[in-house]
Amino acid sequence: MSILVWGYRPEGGRTGSLLYPAESAGRMVERNLSFYSDYDRVPVWQQRLFALLFGNRADVQHKSLKIYRDVLAYFAKHPDRATPWAELNTRVRLIVLLAEMGDHKALQRQLARLGDAPEEQAVAEAVAFAYRLPGSPEHLSPIALAGLRLLPLGWAANHMWLHAAQRDGDARLAARYAGYIASAGEGARRRVLLFTLCNAALLVGGLAVAATWLVRGGPTAGWRAGALEQPWSLADGFAVAVRAAVLGLLIFLALALSGGSIFHPHLLALWSGLFASLPMMWLIHRYLLRPRGLRFTDAFGLRLWGPGLGRVAGTALAVLALEQAGSLLIAWGAWQVGFHPHWSEAIPERLIWGPWQSTVLGSLDTVVWGPVFEEIGFRGLIFVALRSRLGFWPAALLSSALFAVLHPYSLPAMAAVFWSGLVWAWAFERLRSLLPGMLAHAGTNLLAVLTVVLFYR
């Protein structure tokens, strides 16, 4: 399976993997730029916090330029995917960003690349008028007005309309667009502050629980994991894992081929993780648990009523906090040394462009089915098999490495996945239950889904 995962590279690389590269890039960049709108009025302490989290406004602007140029370069190499509107839309957004940054040389070069089509000429005249370029008309012409109306709603359109209204002397229209810009920035920053506060509370609360473990000598939840007491051999575990991977991959590919579109997905495709994992569950039960007289609840410590809901929640919170603390440090450290993942990695298009019902149903696969079956597969099946031969730490390291390899993101993201697998393997070994790891895994995936929905949906 890993060979298939790593061997597949869409034409055009990461950008080519997107169904809507221009629209997805525009959504990401404009939301990021809106965050810095009306930024001079933001309190200093907030500016310092945002600089710590994301960098300063100039850094974000230059990264945004690279994203737009990446899309345009992709369209130049793959003209079959470059619809006239998508290419014009991306170039105009790049032009407006250059104008806002005051880079007039680059702005003139981009304007010179616009063609003779009426839409392109209208946009060129609108940009020239809004930003008072040499040779622009003194008053808003019908052609420039048509060019302004061509831009889709968002950061670039709001700034173009603001400058055009100011130059045309329309104070009411200028005030309206200034309000749009300020509102977009304030709303984005409010969501970031709320999200940051919730994450900080989660980390503090979970690490406080973990600190009590150190004082008391470790967690005592009262679980028992029959799989750790009666482990299967490495050969038996490997045989089940290979068969489960092959059957699961076949099911996943079949569902993907018949999964419909982003806008009209099928439930089978939205829950592909659930259906692709069913063969694994049957194989584990048939060949590993039943011969030992075990059920899933006994084998993997999946009992809620023994420890109690409060203790389950507390241990899960502590495990989640340990995992998140390490993942955040990895991501922040990679960013500090200049290691940036490709921008498309932050754009799951189904969550952004699909209808709300598919977003909710698809998120169930990510937040519910994925954590349950991945913990049983990687920690319950593979880790237990390796542990029977190698001991805890080699088994934890190897199973976590496999977990990371099968999540082929950027290197910092894969390092974070490796860390997560290591924490969840340790939690299974220490607590004798997969439940805390499952809940922490679900919490991690939920945070990722919420990040996309809150900021890019």
HELIX and SHEET records of a PDB file:
HELIX    1   1 SER A    2  GLY A    7  1                                   6    
HELIX    2   2 GLY A   13  GLY A   16  1                                   4    
HELIX    3   3 PRO A   21  PHE A   35  1                                  15    
HELIX    4   4 TYR A   39  ARG A   41  5                                   3    
HELIX    5   5 VAL A   44  PHE A   54  1                                  11    
HELIX    6   6 ARG A   57  LYS A   77  1                                  21    
HELIX    7   7 PRO A   79  ARG A   81  5                                   3    
HELIX    8   8 PRO A   84  MET A  101  1                                  18    
HELIX    9   9 HIS A  104  ALA A  112  1                                   9    
HELIX   10  10 PRO A  118  ALA A  130  1                                  13    
HELIX   11  11 PRO A  142  LEU A  150  1                                   9    
HELIX   12  12 TRP A  155  ASP A  168  1                                  14    
HELIX   13  13 ALA A  171  ARG A  216  1                                  46    
HELIX   14  14 GLY A  226  GLU A  229  1                                   4    
HELIX   15  15 LEU A  234  LEU A  257  1                                  24    
HELIX   16  16 LEU A  267  LEU A  270  1                                   4    
HELIX   17  17 SER A  272  LEU A  283  1                                  12    
HELIX   18  18 ILE A  284  LEU A  289  3                                   6    
HELIX   19  19 ARG A  290  ARG A  292  5                                   3    
HELIX   20  20 PHE A  296  ALA A  299  1                                   4    
HELIX   21  21 LEU A  309  GLN A  336  1                                  28    
HELIX   22  22 TRP A  343  ALA A  346  5                                   4    
HELIX   23  23 GLU A  349  TRP A  353  1                                   5    
HELIX   24  24 TRP A  356  LEU A  364  1                                   9    
HELIX   25  25 ASP A  365  TRP A  369  3                                   5    
HELIX   26  26 GLY A  370  GLU A  374  1                                   5    
HELIX   27  27 GLU A  375  PHE A  383  3                                   9    
HELIX   28  28 VAL A  384  LEU A  390  1                                   7    
HELIX   29  29 PHE A  392  VAL A  405  1                                  14    
HELIX   30  30 LEU A  411  LEU A  431  1                                  21    
HELIX   31  31 LEU A  435  TYR A  456  1                                  22    
END                                                                             
